[in-house]
Amino acid sequence: MRAGEYVVMTSKGPERAQTNLAGPPRGEAPLRIELAELLGGRREAIIVHNGADYRLRVTANGKLILTK
């Protein structure tokens, strides 16, 4: 990701969202993404799930907060 770009993650419909809630299929590892890569140098991102916006924010102490 280049400077100035941002990431918006979306689900691919209710059927896919339900599958994701149960975890990855047997024998398949969950998707692993480095936070620095996801945020691209920023301290927060908006994640869209089932049409709702969620804010993922890194605090001053380096903790993660996800709010609707």
mmCIF file of the N, C-alpha and C atoms, coordinates in Angstrom:
data_MODEL
# 
_entry.id   MODEL 
# 
loop_
_atom_site.group_PDB 
_atom_site.id 
_atom_site.type_symbol 
_atom_site.label_atom_id 
_atom_site.label_alt_id 
_atom_site.label_comp_id 
_atom_site.label_asym_id 
_atom_site.label_entity_id 
_atom_site.label_seq_id 
_atom_site.pdbx_PDB_ins_code 
_atom_site.Cartn_x 
_atom_site.Cartn_y 
_atom_site.Cartn_z 
_atom_site.occupancy 
_atom_site.B_iso_or_equiv 
_atom_site.pdbx_formal_charge 
_atom_site.auth_seq_id 
_atom_site.auth_comp_id 
_atom_site.auth_asym_id 
_atom_site.auth_atom_id 
_atom_site.pdbx_PDB_model_num 
ATOM 1   N N  . MET A 1 1  ? 0.839   -1.175  0.000  1.00 0.00 ? 1  MET A N  1 
ATOM 2   C CA . MET A 1 1  ? 0.000   0.000   0.000  1.00 0.00 ? 1  MET A CA 1 
ATOM 3   C C  . MET A 1 1  ? 0.886   1.241   0.000  1.00 0.00 ? 1  MET A C  1 
ATOM 4   N N  . ARG A 1 2  ? 0.528   2.226   -0.773 1.00 0.00 ? 2  ARG A N  1 
ATOM 5   C CA . ARG A 1 2  ? 1.296   3.458   -0.857 1.00 0.00 ? 2  ARG A CA 1 
ATOM 6   C C  . ARG A 1 2  ? 0.779   4.508   0.114  1.00 0.00 ? 2  ARG A C  1 
ATOM 7   N N  . ALA A 1 3  ? 1.639   5.466   0.416  1.00 0.00 ? 3  ALA A N  1 
ATOM 8   C CA . ALA A 1 3  ? 1.240   6.567   1.306  1.00 0.00 ? 3  ALA A CA 1 
ATOM 9   C C  . ALA A 1 3  ? 0.035   7.280   0.704  1.00 0.00 ? 3  ALA A C  1 
ATOM 10  N N  . GLY A 1 4  ? -0.891  7.664   1.548  1.00 0.00 ? 4  GLY A N  1 
ATOM 11  C CA . GLY A 1 4  ? -2.075  8.375   1.091  1.00 0.00 ? 4  GLY A CA 1 
ATOM 12  C C  . GLY A 1 4  ? -3.255  7.458   0.784  1.00 0.00 ? 4  GLY A C  1 
ATOM 13  N N  . GLU A 1 5  ? -3.017  6.131   0.688  1.00 0.00 ? 5  GLU A N  1 
ATOM 14  C CA . GLU A 1 5  ? -4.106  5.201   0.447  1.00 0.00 ? 5  GLU A CA 1 
ATOM 15  C C  . GLU A 1 5  ? -4.665  4.713   1.777  1.00 0.00 ? 5  GLU A C  1 
ATOM 16  N N  . TYR A 1 6  ? -5.888  4.215   1.745  1.00 0.00 ? 6  TYR A N  1 
ATOM 17  C CA . TYR A 1 6  ? -6.467  3.647   2.954  1.00 0.00 ? 6  TYR A CA 1 
ATOM 18  C C  . TYR A 1 6  ? -7.188  2.361   2.605  1.00 0.00 ? 6  TYR A C  1 
ATOM 19  N N  . VAL A 1 7  ? -7.531  1.603   3.598  1.00 0.00 ? 7  VAL A N  1 
ATOM 20  C CA . VAL A 1 7  ? -8.155  0.302   3.397  1.00 0.00 ? 7  VAL A CA 1 
ATOM 21  C C  . VAL A 1 7  ? -9.566  0.328   3.945  1.00 0.00 ? 7  VAL A C  1 
ATOM 22  N N  . VAL A 1 8  ? -10.503 -0.143  3.154  1.00 0.00 ? 8  VAL A N  1 
ATOM 23  C CA . VAL A 1 8  ? -11.862 -0.389  3.621  1.00 0.00 ? 8  VAL A CA 1 
ATOM 24  C C  . VAL A 1 8  ? -12.130 -1.854  3.355  1.00 0.00 ? 8  VAL A C  1 
ATOM 25  N N  . MET A 1 9  ? -12.426 -2.624  4.421  1.00 0.00 ? 9  MET A N  1 
ATOM 26  C CA . MET A 1 9  ? -12.681 -4.044  4.269  1.00 0.00 ? 9  MET A CA 1 
ATOM 27  C C  . MET A 1 9  ? -14.183 -4.273  4.312  1.00 0.00 ? 9  MET A C  1 
ATOM 28  N N  . THR A 1 10 ? -14.680 -5.112  3.417  1.00 0.00 ? 10 THR A N  1 
ATOM 29  C CA . THR A 1 10 ? -16.105 -5.408  3.388  1.00 0.00 ? 10 THR A CA 1 
ATOM 30  C C  . THR A 1 10 ? -16.322 -6.916  3.378  1.00 0.00 ? 10 THR A C  1 
ATOM 31  N N  . SER A 1 11 ? -17.472 -7.343  3.866  1.00 0.00 ? 11 SER A N  1 
ATOM 32  C CA . SER A 1 11 ? -17.841 -8.752  3.731  1.00 0.00 ? 11 SER A CA 1 
ATOM 33  C C  . SER A 1 11 ? -18.465 -8.919  2.360  1.00 0.00 ? 11 SER A C  1 
ATOM 34  N N  . LYS A 1 12 ? -18.628 -10.143 1.937  1.00 0.00 ? 12 LYS A N  1 
ATOM 35  C CA . LYS A 1 12 ? -19.185 -10.399 0.611  1.00 0.00 ? 12 LYS A CA 1 
ATOM 36  C C  . LYS A 1 12 ? -20.592 -10.972 0.712  1.00 0.00 ? 12 LYS A C  1 
ATOM 37  N N  . GLY A 1 13 ? -21.390 -10.400 1.597  1.00 0.00 ? 13 GLY A N  1 
ATOM 38  C CA . GLY A 1 13 ? -22.775 -10.819 1.731  1.00 0.00 ? 13 GLY A CA 1 
ATOM 39  C C  . GLY A 1 13 ? -23.011 -11.618 2.996  1.00 0.00 ? 13 GLY A C  1 
ATOM 40  N N  . PRO A 1 14 ? -24.271 -11.781 3.382  1.00 0.00 ? 14 PRO A N  1 
ATOM 41  C CA . PRO A 1 14 ? -24.606 -12.449 4.633  1.00 0.00 ? 14 PRO A CA 1 
ATOM 42  C C  . PRO A 1 14 ? -24.110 -13.890 4.707  1.00 0.00 ? 14 PRO A C  1 
ATOM 43  N N  . GLU A 1 15 ? -24.180 -14.634 3.585  1.00 0.00 ? 15 GLU A N  1 
ATOM 44  C CA . GLU A 1 15 ? -23.745 -16.027 3.620  1.00 0.00 ? 15 GLU A CA 1 
ATOM 45  C C  . GLU A 1 15 ? -22.260 -16.126 3.973  1.00 0.00 ? 15 GLU A C  1 
ATOM 46  N N  . ARG A 1 16 ? -21.457 -15.297 3.372  1.00 0.00 ? 16 ARG A N  1 
ATOM 47  C CA . ARG A 1 16 ? -20.013 -15.312 3.636  1.00 0.00 ? 16 ARG A CA 1 
ATOM 48  C C  . ARG A 1 16 ? -19.725 -14.858 5.064  1.00 0.00 ? 16 ARG A C  1 
ATOM 49  N N  . ALA A 1 17 ? -20.451 -13.856 5.542  1.00 0.00 ? 17 ALA A N  1 
ATOM 50  C CA . ALA A 1 17 ? -20.226 -13.363 6.900  1.00 0.00 ? 17 ALA A CA 1 
ATOM 51  C C  . ALA A 1 17 ? -20.504 -14.459 7.917  1.00 0.00 ? 17 ALA A C  1 
ATOM 52  N N  . GLN A 1 18 ? -21.555 -15.233 7.720  1.00 0.00 ? 18 GLN A N  1 
ATOM 53  C CA . GLN A 1 18 ? -21.872 -16.318 8.640  1.00 0.00 ? 18 GLN A CA 1 
ATOM 54  C C  . GLN A 1 18 ? -20.766 -17.367 8.642  1.00 0.00 ? 18 GLN A C  1 
ATOM 55  N N  . THR A 1 19 ? -20.239 -17.692 7.464  1.00 0.00 ? 19 THR A N  1 
ATOM 56  C CA . THR A 1 19 ? -19.149 -18.657 7.369  1.00 0.00 ? 19 THR A CA 1 
ATOM 57  C C  . THR A 1 19 ? -17.926 -18.144 8.113  1.00 0.00 ? 19 THR A C  1 
ATOM 58  N N  . ASN A 1 20 ? -17.600 -16.858 7.962  1.00 0.00 ? 20 ASN A N  1 
ATOM 59  C CA . ASN A 1 20 ? -16.430 -16.285 8.606  1.00 0.00 ? 20 ASN A CA 1 
ATOM 60  C C  . ASN A 1 20 ? -16.556 -16.281 10.124 1.00 0.00 ? 20 ASN A C  1 
ATOM 61  N N  . LEU A 1 21 ? -17.781 -16.142 10.655 1.00 0.00 ? 21 LEU A N  1 
ATOM 62  C CA . LEU A 1 21 ? -17.972 -16.128 12.095 1.00 0.00 ? 21 LEU A CA 1 
ATOM 63  C C  . LEU A 1 21 ? -17.592 -17.466 12.716 1.00 0.00 ? 21 LEU A C  1 
ATOM 64  N N  . ALA A 1 22 ? -17.718 -18.540 11.963 1.00 0.00 ? 22 ALA A N  1 
ATOM 65  C CA . ALA A 1 22 ? -17.394 -19.866 12.470 1.00 0.00 ? 22 ALA A CA 1 
ATOM 66  C C  . ALA A 1 22 ? -15.898 -20.149 12.409 1.00 0.00 ? 22 ALA A C  1 
ATOM 67  N N  . GLY A 1 23 ? -15.130 -19.287 11.780 1.00 0.00 ? 23 GLY A N  1 
ATOM 68  C CA . GLY A 1 23 ? -13.696 -19.499 11.650 1.00 0.00 ? 23 GLY A CA 1 
ATOM 69  C C  . GLY A 1 23 ? -13.352 -20.104 10.302 1.00 0.00 ? 23 GLY A C  1 
ATOM 70  N N  . PRO A 1 24 ? -12.066 -20.318 10.074 1.00 0.00 ? 24 PRO A N  1 
ATOM 71  C CA . PRO A 1 24 ? -11.638 -20.860 8.785  1.00 0.00 ? 24 PRO A CA 1 
ATOM 72  C C  . PRO A 1 24 ? -12.037 -22.335 8.669  1.00 0.00 ? 24 PRO A C  1 
ATOM 73  N N  . PRO A 1 25 ? -12.136 -22.845 7.439  1.00 0.00 ? 25 PRO A N  1 
ATOM 74  C CA . PRO A 1 25 ? -12.436 -24.266 7.264  1.00 0.00 ? 25 PRO A CA 1 
ATOM 75  C C  . PRO A 1 25 ? -11.381 -25.114 7.963  1.00 0.00 ? 25 PRO A C  1 
ATOM 76  N N  . ARG A 1 26 ? -11.742 -26.324 8.323  1.00 0.00 ? 26 ARG A N  1 
ATOM 77  C CA . ARG A 1 26 ? -10.805 -27.216 9.004  1.00 0.00 ? 26 ARG A CA 1 
ATOM 78  C C  . ARG A 1 26 ? -9.516  -27.362 8.204  1.00 0.00 ? 26 ARG A C  1 
ATOM 79  N N  . GLY A 1 27 ? -8.402  -27.295 8.919  1.00 0.00 ? 27 GLY A N  1 
ATOM 80  C CA . GLY A 1 27 ? -7.099  -27.457 8.279  1.00 0.00 ? 27 GLY A CA 1 
ATOM 81  C C  . GLY A 1 27 ? -6.562  -26.195 7.633  1.00 0.00 ? 27 GLY A C  1 
ATOM 82  N N  . GLU A 1 28 ? -7.350  -25.133 7.594  1.00 0.00 ? 28 GLU A N  1 
ATOM 83  C CA . GLU A 1 28 ? -6.916  -23.879 6.982  1.00 0.00 ? 28 GLU A CA 1 
ATOM 84  C C  . GLU A 1 28 ? -6.651  -22.847 8.080  1.00 0.00 ? 28 GLU A C  1 
ATOM 85  N N  . ALA A 1 29 ? -5.466  -22.255 8.046  1.00 0.00 ? 29 ALA A N  1 
ATOM 86  C CA . ALA A 1 29 ? -5.094  -21.246 9.044  1.00 0.00 ? 29 ALA A CA 1 
ATOM 87  C C  . ALA A 1 29 ? -5.874  -19.954 8.790  1.00 0.00 ? 29 ALA A C  1 
ATOM 88  N N  . PRO A 1 30 ? -6.179  -19.193 9.854  1.00 0.00 ? 30 PRO A N  1 
ATOM 89  C CA . PRO A 1 30 ? -6.853  -17.905 9.661  1.00 0.00 ? 30 PRO A CA 1 
ATOM 90  C C  . PRO A 1 30 ? -5.951  -16.926 8.925  1.00 0.00 ? 30 PRO A C  1 
ATOM 91  N N  . LEU A 1 31 ? -6.550  -15.972 8.237  1.00 0.00 ? 31 LEU A N  1 
ATOM 92  C CA . LEU A 1 31 ? -5.816  -14.934 7.537  1.00 0.00 ? 31 LEU A CA 1 
ATOM 93  C C  . LEU A 1 31 ? -5.026  -14.115 8.543  1.00 0.00 ? 31 LEU A C  1 
ATOM 94  N N  . ARG A 1 32 ? -3.742  -13.888 8.281  1.00 0.00 ? 32 ARG A N  1 
ATOM 95  C CA . ARG A 1 32 ? -2.880  -13.114 9.186  1.00 0.00 ? 32 ARG A CA 1 
ATOM 96  C C  . ARG A 1 32 ? -2.392  -11.881 8.434  1.00 0.00 ? 32 ARG A C  1 
ATOM 97  N N  . ILE A 1 33 ? -2.680  -10.700 8.993  1.00 0.00 ? 33 ILE A N  1 
ATOM 98  C CA . ILE A 1 33 ? -2.318  -9.430  8.366  1.00 0.00 ? 33 ILE A CA 1 
ATOM 99  C C  . ILE A 1 33 ? -1.580  -8.588  9.388  1.00 0.00 ? 33 ILE A C  1 
ATOM 100 N N  . GLU A 1 34 ? -0.422  -8.070  9.017  1.00 0.00 ? 34 GLU A N  1 
ATOM 101 C CA . GLU A 1 34 ? 0.315   -7.152  9.899  1.00 0.00 ? 34 GLU A CA 1 
ATOM 102 C C  . GLU A 1 34 ? -0.472  -5.855  10.014 1.00 0.00 ? 34 GLU A C  1 
ATOM 103 N N  . LEU A 1 35 ? -0.636  -5.359  11.220 1.00 0.00 ? 35 LEU A N  1 
ATOM 104 C CA . LEU A 1 35 ? -1.403  -4.137  11.447 1.00 0.00 ? 35 LEU A CA 1 
ATOM 105 C C  . LEU A 1 35 ? -0.814  -2.963  10.673 1.00 0.00 ? 35 LEU A C  1 
ATOM 106 N N  . ALA A 1 36 ? 0.507   -2.855  10.649 1.00 0.00 ? 36 ALA A N  1 
ATOM 107 C CA . ALA A 1 36 ? 1.163   -1.766  9.912  1.00 0.00 ? 36 ALA A CA 1 
ATOM 108 C C  . ALA A 1 36 ? 0.783   -1.799  8.435  1.00 0.00 ? 36 ALA A C  1 
ATOM 109 N N  . GLU A 1 37 ? 0.667   -2.998  7.875  1.00 0.00 ? 37 GLU A N  1 
ATOM 110 C CA . GLU A 1 37 ? 0.274   -3.130  6.469  1.00 0.00 ? 37 GLU A CA 1 
ATOM 111 C C  . GLU A 1 37 ? -1.191  -2.751  6.285  1.00 0.00 ? 37 GLU A C  1 
ATOM 112 N N  . LEU A 1 38 ? -2.022  -3.159  7.214  1.00 0.00 ? 38 LEU A N  1 
ATOM 113 C CA . LEU A 1 38 ? -3.448  -2.855  7.141  1.00 0.00 ? 38 LEU A CA 1 
ATOM 114 C C  . LEU A 1 38 ? -3.706  -1.356  7.246  1.00 0.00 ? 38 LEU A C  1 
ATOM 115 N N  . LEU A 1 39 ? -3.054  -0.708  8.198  1.00 0.00 ? 39 LEU A N  1 
ATOM 116 C CA . LEU A 1 39 ? -3.301  0.714   8.442  1.00 0.00 ? 39 LEU A CA 1 
ATOM 117 C C  . LEU A 1 39 ? -2.458  1.640   7.559  1.00 0.00 ? 39 LEU A C  1 
ATOM 118 N N  . GLY A 1 40 ? -1.396  1.131   6.966  1.00 0.00 ? 40 GLY A N  1 
ATOM 119 C CA . GLY A 1 40 ? -0.591  1.958   6.058  1.00 0.00 ? 40 GLY A CA 1 
ATOM 120 C C  . GLY A 1 40 ? 0.012   3.173   6.726  1.00 0.00 ? 40 GLY A C  1 
ATOM 121 N N  . GLY A 1 41 ? 0.464   3.032   7.981  1.00 0.00 ? 41 GLY A N  1 
ATOM 122 C CA . GLY A 1 41 ? 1.096   4.150   8.673  1.00 0.00 ? 41 GLY A CA 1 
ATOM 123 C C  . GLY A 1 41 ? 0.134   5.044   9.441  1.00 0.00 ? 41 GLY A C  1 
ATOM 124 N N  . ARG A 1 42 ? -1.155  4.798   9.297  1.00 0.00 ? 42 ARG A N  1 
ATOM 125 C CA . ARG A 1 42 ? -2.147  5.587   10.038 1.00 0.00 ? 42 ARG A CA 1 
ATOM 126 C C  . ARG A 1 42 ? -2.422  4.942   11.392 1.00 0.00 ? 42 ARG A C  1 
ATOM 127 N N  . ARG A 1 43 ? -3.227  5.611   12.208 1.00 0.00 ? 43 ARG A N  1 
ATOM 128 C CA . ARG A 1 43 ? -3.560  5.093   13.532 1.00 0.00 ? 43 ARG A CA 1 
ATOM 129 C C  . ARG A 1 43 ? -4.990  4.557   13.598 1.00 0.00 ? 43 ARG A C  1 
ATOM 130 N N  . GLU A 1 44 ? -5.733  4.685   12.487 1.00 0.00 ? 44 GLU A N  1 
ATOM 131 C CA . GLU A 1 44 ? -7.085  4.141   12.487 1.00 0.00 ? 44 GLU A CA 1 
ATOM 132 C C  . GLU A 1 44 ? -7.545  3.809   11.079 1.00 0.00 ? 44 GLU A C  1 
ATOM 133 N N  . ALA A 1 45 ? -8.541  2.919   11.013 1.00 0.00 ? 45 ALA A N  1 
ATOM 134 C CA . ALA A 1 45 ? -9.147  2.521   9.739  1.00 0.00 ? 45 ALA A CA 1 
ATOM 135 C C  . ALA A 1 45 ? -10.627 2.282   9.975  1.00 0.00 ? 45 ALA A C  1 
ATOM 136 N N  . ILE A 1 46 ? -11.407 2.424   8.923  1.00 0.00 ? 46 ILE A N  1 
ATOM 137 C CA . ILE A 1 46 ? -12.827 2.113   8.959  1.00 0.00 ? 46 ILE A CA 1 
ATOM 138 C C  . ILE A 1 46 ? -13.000 0.750   8.297  1.00 0.00 ? 46 ILE A C  1 
ATOM 139 N N  . ILE A 1 47 ? -13.645 -0.166  9.008  1.00 0.00 ? 47 ILE A N  1 
ATOM 140 C CA . ILE A 1 47 ? -13.936 -1.500  8.489  1.00 0.00 ? 47 ILE A CA 1 
ATOM 141 C C  . ILE A 1 47 ? -15.440 -1.577  8.291  1.00 0.00 ? 47 ILE A C  1 
ATOM 142 N N  . VAL A 1 48 ? -15.885 -1.966  7.101  1.00 0.00 ? 48 VAL A N  1 
ATOM 143 C CA . VAL A 1 48 ? -17.306 -2.069  6.802  1.00 0.00 ? 48 VAL A CA 1 
ATOM 144 C C  . VAL A 1 48 ? -17.705 -3.535  6.892  1.00 0.00 ? 48 VAL A C  1 
ATOM 145 N N  . HIS A 1 49 ? -18.697 -3.816  7.743  1.00 0.00 ? 49 HIS A N  1 
ATOM 146 C CA . HIS A 1 49 ? -19.190 -5.187  7.918  1.00 0.00 ? 49 HIS A CA 1 
ATOM 147 C C  . HIS A 1 49 ? -20.706 -5.172  7.895  1.00 0.00 ? 49 HIS A C  1 
ATOM 148 N N  . ASN A 1 50 ? -21.280 -5.909  6.961  1.00 0.00 ? 50 ASN A N  1 
ATOM 149 C CA . ASN A 1 50 ? -22.745 -5.964  6.804  1.00 0.00 ? 50 ASN A CA 1 
ATOM 150 C C  . ASN A 1 50 ? -23.359 -4.570  6.718  1.00 0.00 ? 50 ASN A C  1 
ATOM 151 N N  . GLY A 1 51 ? -22.705 -3.678  6.020  1.00 0.00 ? 51 GLY A N  1 
ATOM 152 C CA . GLY A 1 51 ? -23.229 -2.329  5.805  1.00 0.00 ? 51 GLY A CA 1 
ATOM 153 C C  . GLY A 1 51 ? -22.983 -1.353  6.941  1.00 0.00 ? 51 GLY A C  1 
ATOM 154 N N  . ALA A 1 52 ? -22.377 -1.792  8.038  1.00 0.00 ? 52 ALA A N  1 
ATOM 155 C CA . ALA A 1 52 ? -22.104 -0.908  9.171  1.00 0.00 ? 52 ALA A CA 1 
ATOM 156 C C  . ALA A 1 52 ? -20.609 -0.586  9.236  1.00 0.00 ? 52 ALA A C  1 
ATOM 157 N N  . ASP A 1 53 ? -20.298 0.653   9.616  1.00 0.00 ? 53 ASP A N  1 
ATOM 158 C CA . ASP A 1 53 ? -18.909 1.083   9.760  1.00 0.00 ? 53 ASP A CA 1 
ATOM 159 C C  . ASP A 1 53 ? -18.403 0.805   11.169 1.00 0.00 ? 53 ASP A C  1 
ATOM 160 N N  . TYR A 1 54 ? -17.215 0.250   11.253 1.00 0.00 ? 54 TYR A N  1 
ATOM 161 C CA . TYR A 1 54 ? -16.528 0.023   12.520 1.00 0.00 ? 54 TYR A CA 1 
ATOM 162 C C  . TYR A 1 54 ? -15.184 0.720   12.445 1.00 0.00 ? 54 TYR A C  1 
ATOM 163 N N  . ARG A 1 55 ? -14.782 1.380   13.509 1.00 0.00 ? 55 ARG A N  1 
ATOM 164 C CA . ARG A 1 55 ? -13.513 2.107   13.546 1.00 0.00 ? 55 ARG A CA 1 
ATOM 165 C C  . ARG A 1 55 ? -12.504 1.287   14.345 1.00 0.00 ? 55 ARG A C  1 
ATOM 166 N N  . LEU A 1 56 ? -11.395 0.935   13.699 1.00 0.00 ? 56 LEU A N  1 
ATOM 167 C CA . LEU A 1 56 ? -10.287 0.249   14.357 1.00 0.00 ? 56 LEU A CA 1 
ATOM 168 C C  . LEU A 1 56 ? -9.222  1.298   14.627 1.00 0.00 ? 56 LEU A C  1 
ATOM 169 N N  . ARG A 1 57 ? -8.894  1.476   15.917 1.00 0.00 ? 57 ARG A N  1 
ATOM 170 C CA . ARG A 1 57 ? -7.988  2.553   16.304 1.00 0.00 ? 57 ARG A CA 1 
ATOM 171 C C  . ARG A 1 57 ? -6.868  2.018   17.197 1.00 0.00 ? 57 ARG A C  1 
ATOM 172 N N  . VAL A 1 58 ? -5.664  2.557   16.992 1.00 0.00 ? 58 VAL A N  1 
ATOM 173 C CA . VAL A 1 58 ? -4.525  2.233   17.846 1.00 0.00 ? 58 VAL A CA 1 
ATOM 174 C C  . VAL A 1 58 ? -4.406  3.344   18.885 1.00 0.00 ? 58 VAL A C  1 
ATOM 175 N N  . THR A 1 59 ? -4.391  2.964   20.170 1.00 0.00 ? 59 THR A N  1 
ATOM 176 C CA . THR A 1 59 ? -4.298  3.965   21.236 1.00 0.00 ? 59 THR A CA 1 
ATOM 177 C C  . THR A 1 59 ? -2.859  4.427   21.415 1.00 0.00 ? 59 THR A C  1 
ATOM 178 N N  . ALA A 1 60 ? -2.670  5.439   22.255 1.00 0.00 ? 60 ALA A N  1 
ATOM 179 C CA . ALA A 1 60 ? -1.336  5.948   22.558 1.00 0.00 ? 60 ALA A CA 1 
ATOM 180 C C  . ALA A 1 60 ? -0.465  4.873   23.230 1.00 0.00 ? 60 ALA A C  1 
ATOM 181 N N  . ASN A 1 61 ? -1.118  3.906   23.902 1.00 0.00 ? 61 ASN A N  1 
ATOM 182 C CA . ASN A 1 61 ? -0.399  2.818   24.562 1.00 0.00 ? 61 ASN A CA 1 
ATOM 183 C C  . ASN A 1 61 ? -0.175  1.614   23.654 1.00 0.00 ? 61 ASN A C  1 
ATOM 184 N N  . GLY A 1 62 ? -0.581  1.731   22.378 1.00 0.00 ? 62 GLY A N  1 
ATOM 185 C CA . GLY A 1 62 ? -0.379  0.644   21.431 1.00 0.00 ? 62 GLY A CA 1 
ATOM 186 C C  . GLY A 1 62 ? -1.431  -0.438  21.479 1.00 0.00 ? 62 GLY A C  1 
ATOM 187 N N  . LYS A 1 63 ? -2.543  -0.203  22.174 1.00 0.00 ? 63 LYS A N  1 
ATOM 188 C CA . LYS A 1 63 ? -3.654  -1.165  22.229 1.00 0.00 ? 63 LYS A CA 1 
ATOM 189 C C  . LYS A 1 63 ? -4.599  -0.910  21.054 1.00 0.00 ? 63 LYS A C  1 
ATOM 190 N N  . LEU A 1 64 ? -5.416  -1.903  20.728 1.00 0.00 ? 64 LEU A N  1 
ATOM 191 C CA . LEU A 1 64 ? -6.391  -1.769  19.657 1.00 0.00 ? 64 LEU A CA 1 
ATOM 192 C C  . LEU A 1 64 ? -7.786  -1.616  20.224 1.00 0.00 ? 64 LEU A C  1 
ATOM 193 N N  . ILE A 1 65 ? -8.560  -0.706  19.633 1.00 0.00 ? 65 ILE A N  1 
ATOM 194 C CA . ILE A 1 65 ? -9.951  -0.513  20.013 1.00 0.00 ? 65 ILE A CA 1 
ATOM 195 C C  . ILE A 1 65 ? -10.792 -0.585  18.742 1.00 0.00 ? 65 ILE A C  1 
ATOM 196 N N  . LEU A 1 66 ? -11.840 -1.410  18.773 1.00 0.00 ? 66 LEU A N  1 
ATOM 197 C CA . LEU A 1 66 ? -12.774 -1.526  17.665 1.00 0.00 ? 66 LEU A CA 1 
ATOM 198 C C  . LEU A 1 66 ? -14.120 -1.039  18.166 1.00 0.00 ? 66 LEU A C  1 
ATOM 199 N N  . THR A 1 67 ? -14.665 0.023   17.535 1.00 0.00 ? 67 THR A N  1 
ATOM 200 C CA . THR A 1 67 ? -15.956 0.574   17.948 1.00 0.00 ? 67 THR A CA 1 
ATOM 201 C C  . THR A 1 67 ? -16.878 0.677   16.752 1.00 0.00 ? 67 THR A C  1 
ATOM 202 N N  . LYS A 1 68 ? -18.172 0.607   17.026 1.00 0.00 ? 68 LYS A N  1 
ATOM 203 C CA . LYS A 1 68 ? -19.171 0.739   15.975 1.00 0.00 ? 68 LYS A CA 1 
ATOM 204 C C  . LYS A 1 68 ? -19.554 2.183   15.818 1.00 0.00 ? 68 LYS A C  1 
# 
